[in-house]
């Protein structure tokens, strides 16, 4: 009995040590965020052990666990009709609100989910709930794209899936089938889905044969560049829950089919050093000292290596491919983009990706709304359902839907 009285406090202390993380004072629901992060870290460590034992790829195991505990059946409700379909070989989930009165055509949103190009699904409750609420709040047809994931496929297949599904939906006969107004369509996505949404929008703007084009794009804390892993937000939030810097770098490595041995070289920007000729022409497009407001730059300094490793971009050309890295697009391409909404969170390594893209679009003449949240963190918008219900999630989701309602 005496041993139990010693063991229980020790276990409690160890648990508290594992869960606790020093967080900025402005973070919404800090203890709940710590618990979410501790759970995610524990699951990830288990998956990495399985990977190490060569039983399965850690991302396959992690996604299996996510989808097993969170998968919904395809059902239709009285308010929103939910159906699964295939658009040009790509699975999608379609959310259709009921017709209202004499209304003939509805507006629409093509939504591309996040998850580091490797996790989650249009069918999980987190995204199912988000898209259902969007369909209800906007009285819009929402098409959620179920692109293939890492490690089954790597770049550029996720991009091709998202592009094929979107182009199929934009065909006049398909829009007519779903009673969608062809002049009121938005392309949207969060995190890695925001990356795909931006890349798809850029490609659609170059397609001269396209009869229907999106009216808007809405990007939620998008990942837009792998050029500089030492922007102020990467430095400031390198150890933040949900998406620390090393995890984002590993997602990039998986997406472009690289090797984890390169993680440190990417972290210190050896792949875009001054002696890496292929990167020089892109440097001005990601010069955060000229693209970020002072409140974002703070007192951080650029990390620019004089000599680096040019072989990295030779082995991984996707690091400088605009289809993977939309922030590298030229000004002419940016000028063709539709009205844009970019949501960023202060406590997020990807904050500056979104802010730089907003600045570049604005300078190219595109109307842009940069919606910045000082107390929010990466991924928060999908966390609105118990037990992962955050006030930050409701706050960001409501702001995002309000902008769509006012502009779509």
QUIJOFEN-V401120 format. One record per residue. RES is the residue in one small letter. PSI is psi in whole degrees, 0 to 359 (NA if undefined). Layout:
RES;PSI, RES;PSI
This chain:
x;318, x;322, x;324, x;321, x;333, x;319, x;318, x;312, x;325, x;317, x;320, x;318, x;318, x;319, x;315, x;320, x;320, x;321, x;319, x;136, x;138, x;123, x;153, x;147, x;337, x;359, x;135, x;136, x;60, x;318, x;324, x;322, x;320, x;318, x;318, x;315, x;319, x;319, x;314, x;319, x;318, x;317, x;317, x;317, x;322, x;316, x;322, x;326, x;317, x;319, x;315, x;324, x;1, x;33, x;328, x;163, x;137, x;328, x;326, x;315, x;315, x;316, x;326, x;317, x;317, x;311, x;329, x;317, x;350, x;10, x;137, x;148, x;154, x;107, x;159, x;136, x;172, x;327, x;316, x;127, x;123, x;120, x;151, x;139, x;175, x;121, x;107, x;47, x;359, x;130, x;141, x;159, x;128, x;131, x;118, x;119, x;158, x;155, x;143, x;115, x;230, x;14, x;131, x;319, x;146, x;158, x;172, x;153, x;126, x;118, x;134, x;117, x;159, x;192, x;28, x;28, x;10, x;341, x;167, x;183, x;154, x;343, x;350, x;156, x;328, x;311, x;328, x;317, x;316, x;312, x;326, x;316, x;321, x;314, x;319, x;312, x;324, x;352, x;52, x;152, x;121, x;126, x;112, x;120, x;128, x;70, x;157, x;154, x;159, x;141, x;6, x;314, x;158, x;179, x;138, x;19, x;322, x;317, x;315, x;320, x;311, x;320, x;316, x;314, x;318, x;314, x;324, x;315, x;327, x;355, x;134, x;322, x;327, x;318, x;320, x;322, x;323, x;9, x;49, x;136, x;117, x;348, x;2, x;64, x;134, x;149, x;130, x;162, x;161, x;142, x;241, x;330, x;328, x;324, x;312, x;322, x;317, x;317, x;320, x;316, x;318, x;317, x;319, x;326, x;342, x;350, x;103, x;341, x;359, x;124, x;329, x;133, x;152, x;144, x;327, x;159, x;141, x;115, x;122, x;118, x;63, x;149, x;119, x;355, x;149, x;24, x;319, x;109, x;23, x;30, x;164, x;320, x;327, x;322, x;315, x;321, x;27, x;335, x;19, x;146, x;161, x;309, x;74, x;163, x;316, x;328, x;318, x;320, x;319, x;323, x;317, x;315, x;317, x;318, x;318, x;14, x;48, x;195, x;137, x;341, x;341, x;357, x;315, x;320, x;323, x;320, x;323, x;12, x;31, x;335, x;347, x;32, x;165, x;338, x;3, x;96, x;322, x;339, x;343, x;318, x;342, x;350, x;318, x;334, x;347, x;30, x;92, x;339, x;337, x;350, x;343, x;147, x;158, x;326, x;338, x;322, x;324, x;230, x;19, x;151, x;146, x;148, x;100, x;113, x;139, x;315, x;137, x;217, x;96, x;336, x;337, x;312, x;340, x;322, x;329, x;71, x;341, x;340, x;336, x;24, x;121, x;338, x;331, x;331, x;77, x;337, x;346, x;357, x;151, x;168, x;325, x;320, x;317, x;325, x;340, x;2, x;152, x;172, x;137, x;141, x;131, x;121, x;128, x;155, x;138, x;320, x;61, x;129, x;334, x;3, x;313, x;335, x;309, x;319, x;320, x;320, x;319, x;317, x;315, x;320, x;316, x;317, x;336, x;359, x;10, x;132, x;125, x;139, x;116, x;111, x;101, x;136, x;119, x;337, x;13, x;167, x;167, x;134, x;357, x;331, x;335, x;353, x;81, x;2, x;136, x;139, x;1, x;56, x;117, x;142, x;329, x;325, x;313, x;319, x;310, x;320, x;317, x;321, x;319, x;312, x;324, x;317, x;316, x;317, x;322, x;338, x;344, x;NA
